[in-house]
């Protein structure tokens, strides 16, 4: 129990540090909020080119699109974890994580917490703006469940982000997140239902955590019909988290060992 409390305190300390660093850039939140509002406006008019019920009876394509875009923001915040670790390497701070009792695996995973929490908060505010300005119907009673699903999805995406951190530490390069984000956005049904894909590629939407995350959030928040049973989608998401988190930790551990053996762990 004492060890768990020590690790929890280390995670909280990391989150506080990251929050202070973020708040030191006073206009960043306003700029991101305005950027989100601009995106909402652009897609509001794009959605007018599509039949309102194109994603299901009594469902709104614009609401479908808004939730998808906000989930993609969550994906980006988690998968760009390697960029945060790169900044620590450049600044010379990563050495402190390596020699601390927390260790590199705990330290890197703790660094993912603030971006995910912030992405959920920013997405919630943006969704509220979409409801107030553009009339997106939100099921208020489902918001707590949606936050829990977003946190689970964030954990699954963070596990993928840790794999890219491992690539950064082992090979001093990690350009994969950009391609993975683009691929997930296409295959996960962010902009259109994955059911529109031909059968030979449709399987790809079922083997990654974005599809159940975005389906559940759409179902909970705006009532879009889920492609499968919501409970089945929930079990899938839990399965991704349980499978990916330990695997990502093992991959990162091996990358640290390889880099230490080569004497390049602090190089970038």
C-alpha positions as CSV (number, residue, x, y, z in Angstrom):
1,X,0.0,0.0,0.0
2,X,2.8,2.4,0.8
3,X,4.4,1.8,-2.6
4,X,1.1,2.5,-4.3
5,X,0.8,5.8,-2.4
6,X,4.3,6.8,-3.3
7,X,3.6,6.2,-7.0
8,X,0.4,8.1,-6.8
9,X,2.1,11.0,-5.2
10,X,4.7,10.9,-8.0
11,X,2.0,10.9,-10.6
12,X,0.3,13.9,-8.9
13,X,3.6,15.8,-8.7
14,X,4.1,15.2,-12.4
15,X,0.7,16.4,-13.3
16,X,1.2,19.6,-11.2
17,X,4.5,20.3,-12.9
18,X,2.9,19.8,-16.4
19,X,-0.1,22.0,-15.4
20,X,2.2,24.8,-14.2
21,X,4.2,24.6,-17.4
22,X,1.1,24.8,-19.5
23,X,-0.4,27.7,-17.5
24,X,2.8,29.6,-18.0
25,X,1.7,30.2,-21.6
26,X,-1.3,32.3,-20.8
27,X,-2.9,32.6,-24.2
28,X,-2.5,28.9,-25.2
29,X,-5.9,27.9,-23.9
30,X,-7.7,30.8,-25.6
31,X,-5.9,30.0,-28.9
32,X,-6.9,26.4,-28.7
33,X,-10.5,27.2,-27.8
34,X,-10.7,29.6,-30.7
35,X,-9.2,27.0,-33.0
36,X,-11.7,24.5,-31.9
37,X,-14.6,27.0,-32.5
38,X,-13.2,27.7,-36.0
39,X,-13.2,23.9,-36.7
40,X,-16.8,23.6,-35.5
41,X,-17.8,26.4,-37.8
42,X,-16.1,25.0,-40.9
43,X,-17.7,21.5,-40.4
44,X,-21.1,23.0,-39.5
45,X,-21.3,24.2,-43.1
46,X,-19.6,21.1,-44.6
47,X,-22.3,19.0,-42.8
48,X,-25.0,20.9,-44.7
49,X,-23.8,19.1,-47.8
50,X,-24.7,15.7,-46.3
51,X,-28.2,14.3,-45.6
52,X,-28.9,15.0,-41.9
53,X,-29.8,11.3,-41.3
54,X,-26.8,9.9,-43.3
55,X,-25.5,8.2,-40.1
56,X,-28.8,6.7,-39.0
57,X,-32.4,7.5,-38.4
58,X,-33.0,10.4,-36.1
59,X,-29.2,11.0,-35.9
60,X,-27.4,14.2,-36.9
61,X,-24.4,14.0,-39.2
62,X,-23.0,17.2,-37.7
63,X,-23.3,15.8,-34.1
64,X,-21.7,12.6,-35.4
65,X,-18.8,14.7,-36.9
66,X,-18.3,16.9,-33.8
67,X,-17.9,14.0,-31.4
68,X,-15.5,12.3,-33.8
69,X,-13.3,15.4,-34.1
70,X,-13.2,15.9,-30.4
71,X,-12.2,12.2,-29.9
72,X,-9.4,12.7,-32.4
73,X,-8.1,15.5,-30.2
74,X,-7.9,13.0,-27.4
75,X,-6.0,10.6,-29.6
76,X,-3.5,13.3,-30.6
77,X,-2.8,14.3,-27.0
78,X,-2.0,10.7,-26.1
79,X,0.0,9.7,-29.1
80,X,2.1,12.8,-29.1
81,X,3.6,11.7,-25.8
82,X,6.9,11.1,-27.6
83,X,7.1,14.8,-28.4
84,X,6.9,15.6,-24.7
85,X,9.7,13.1,-23.9
86,X,11.8,14.6,-26.7
87,X,11.5,18.0,-25.0
88,X,12.7,16.4,-21.8
89,X,15.6,14.9,-23.6
90,X,16.6,18.2,-25.2
91,X,16.2,20.1,-22.0
92,X,18.3,17.4,-20.1
93,X,15.5,16.6,-17.7
94,X,15.0,13.0,-18.7
95,X,18.0,11.9,-16.7
96,X,16.2,12.8,-13.5
97,X,13.4,10.5,-14.4
98,X,15.8,7.7,-15.2
99,X,17.6,7.9,-11.8
100,X,14.5,8.5,-9.7
101,X,12.8,5.7,-7.8
102,X,9.8,6.3,-10.1
103,X,11.8,5.0,-13.0
104,X,11.5,5.7,-16.7
105,X,8.3,3.6,-17.2
106,X,6.4,5.2,-14.4
107,X,7.7,8.6,-15.3
108,X,6.8,8.4,-19.0
109,X,3.3,7.1,-18.2
110,X,2.8,9.8,-15.6
111,X,3.6,12.4,-18.3
112,X,0.6,11.2,-20.3
113,X,-1.9,12.0,-17.5
114,X,-2.1,15.8,-17.9
115,X,-2.4,15.9,-21.7
116,X,-5.3,13.4,-21.5
117,X,-7.1,15.1,-18.7
118,X,-6.6,18.5,-20.4
119,X,-7.9,17.1,-23.8
120,X,-11.0,15.7,-22.0
121,X,-11.6,19.1,-20.4
122,X,-11.0,21.1,-23.6
123,X,-13.2,18.7,-25.6
124,X,-16.0,19.1,-23.0
125,X,-15.9,22.9,-23.3
126,X,-15.8,22.7,-27.1
127,X,-18.8,20.3,-27.1
128,X,-20.7,22.8,-24.9
129,X,-20.0,25.5,-27.4
130,X,-21.2,23.3,-30.2
131,X,-24.5,22.8,-28.2
132,X,-25.0,26.5,-27.5
133,X,-23.9,27.9,-30.8
134,X,-24.9,25.2,-33.3
135,X,-27.6,23.3,-31.5
136,X,-25.9,20.0,-31.1
137,X,-28.2,17.9,-28.8
138,X,-26.2,16.6,-25.8
139,X,-27.6,14.0,-23.4
140,X,-26.5,15.7,-20.2
141,X,-27.3,12.7,-18.0
142,X,-24.8,10.6,-19.9
143,X,-21.9,13.0,-19.4
144,X,-20.3,11.2,-16.4
145,X,-20.3,7.9,-18.3
146,X,-18.9,9.6,-21.3
147,X,-16.0,11.1,-19.2
148,X,-15.2,7.5,-17.9
149,X,-15.2,6.2,-21.5
150,X,-13.0,9.0,-22.6
151,X,-10.5,8.2,-19.8
152,X,-10.5,4.6,-20.8
153,X,-9.9,5.5,-24.4
154,X,-7.2,7.9,-23.3
155,X,-5.4,5.1,-21.4
156,X,-5.5,2.9,-24.5
157,X,-4.2,5.6,-26.7
158,X,-1.5,6.5,-24.1
159,X,-0.3,2.9,-24.3
160,X,0.2,3.3,-28.0
161,X,2.0,6.6,-27.3
162,X,4.4,4.8,-24.9
163,X,5.4,2.5,-27.8
164,X,6.4,5.6,-29.8
165,X,8.4,6.8,-26.8
166,X,10.2,3.5,-26.8
167,X,11.1,4.0,-30.5
168,X,12.3,7.5,-29.7
169,X,14.6,6.2,-26.9
170,X,15.9,3.2,-28.8
171,X,16.3,4.7,-32.3
172,X,16.4,8.5,-31.6
173,X,13.5,9.1,-34.0
174,X,9.7,8.7,-33.8
175,X,7.8,10.0,-36.8
176,X,5.1,7.3,-36.5
177,X,2.4,9.2,-34.5
178,X,1.5,11.5,-37.4
179,X,0.8,8.5,-39.7
180,X,-1.0,6.6,-36.9
181,X,-3.2,9.5,-36.1
182,X,-4.2,10.0,-39.7
183,X,-4.8,6.2,-40.1
184,X,-6.9,5.9,-37.0
185,X,-8.9,9.0,-38.0
186,X,-9.7,7.3,-41.3
187,X,-10.3,3.7,-40.1
188,X,-11.9,4.6,-36.8
189,X,-14.9,6.3,-38.3
190,X,-14.1,9.9,-37.3
191,X,-15.6,11.5,-40.4
192,X,-17.9,8.8,-41.7
193,X,-19.2,5.4,-40.5
194,X,-16.6,2.6,-40.8
195,X,-19.4,0.5,-42.3
196,X,-18.9,2.3,-45.6
197,X,-15.5,0.7,-46.1
198,X,-15.2,-2.3,-48.4
199,X,-15.1,-5.6,-46.7
200,X,-11.4,-6.2,-47.3
201,X,-10.4,-3.3,-45.1
202,X,-13.3,-3.0,-42.7
203,X,-11.6,-5.4,-40.3
204,X,-9.1,-2.7,-39.5
205,X,-11.7,-0.7,-37.7
206,X,-12.2,-3.5,-35.2
207,X,-8.6,-4.1,-34.2
208,X,-7.8,-0.7,-32.6
209,X,-9.3,1.2,-29.7
210,X,-10.6,4.3,-31.5
211,X,-13.6,2.7,-33.0
212,X,-15.2,1.5,-29.7
213,X,-14.3,4.8,-28.0
214,X,-15.9,7.0,-30.6
215,X,-18.9,4.8,-31.0
216,X,-19.6,4.7,-27.3
217,X,-19.1,8.5,-26.9
218,X,-21.4,9.2,-29.8
219,X,-24.1,6.9,-28.5
220,X,-23.8,8.4,-25.0
221,X,-23.5,12.1,-25.9
222,X,-25.6,12.6,-29.0
223,X,-27.6,9.4,-29.4
224,X,-26.0,8.1,-32.6
225,X,-26.8,4.4,-33.0
226,X,-23.8,2.2,-32.1
227,X,-22.5,-0.2,-34.8
228,X,-22.5,-3.0,-32.2
229,X,-24.0,-3.5,-28.8
230,X,-22.7,-0.7,-26.4
231,X,-21.8,-3.3,-23.8
232,X,-19.8,-5.2,-26.4
233,X,-18.0,-2.0,-27.4
234,X,-17.3,-1.3,-23.7
235,X,-15.8,-4.8,-23.2
236,X,-13.6,-4.3,-26.3
237,X,-12.3,-1.0,-24.9
238,X,-11.5,-2.6,-21.6
239,X,-9.7,-5.4,-23.4
240,X,-7.6,-2.9,-25.4
241,X,-6.5,-1.2,-22.2
242,X,-5.8,-4.4,-20.3
243,X,-3.7,-5.8,-23.3
244,X,-1.9,-2.6,-24.4
245,X,-0.8,-1.1,-21.0
246,X,1.4,-4.0,-19.9
247,X,2.7,-4.6,-23.4
248,X,3.7,-0.9,-23.8
249,X,5.5,-1.1,-20.5
250,X,7.5,-4.1,-21.6
251,X,8.4,-2.4,-24.9
252,X,9.6,0.7,-23.2
253,X,11.6,-1.3,-20.6
254,X,13.4,-3.1,-23.4
255,X,14.1,0.2,-25.3
256,X,15.6,1.7,-22.1
257,X,17.8,-1.4,-21.6
258,X,18.9,-1.3,-25.3
259,X,19.7,2.4,-25.1
260,X,21.6,2.0,-21.9
261,X,23.6,-0.8,-23.3
262,X,24.6,1.4,-26.3
263,X,25.3,4.4,-24.0
264,X,22.9,6.6,-26.0
265,X,20.0,7.0,-23.6
266,X,20.5,10.7,-23.0
267,X,21.2,11.4,-26.7
268,X,18.8,12.8,-29.2
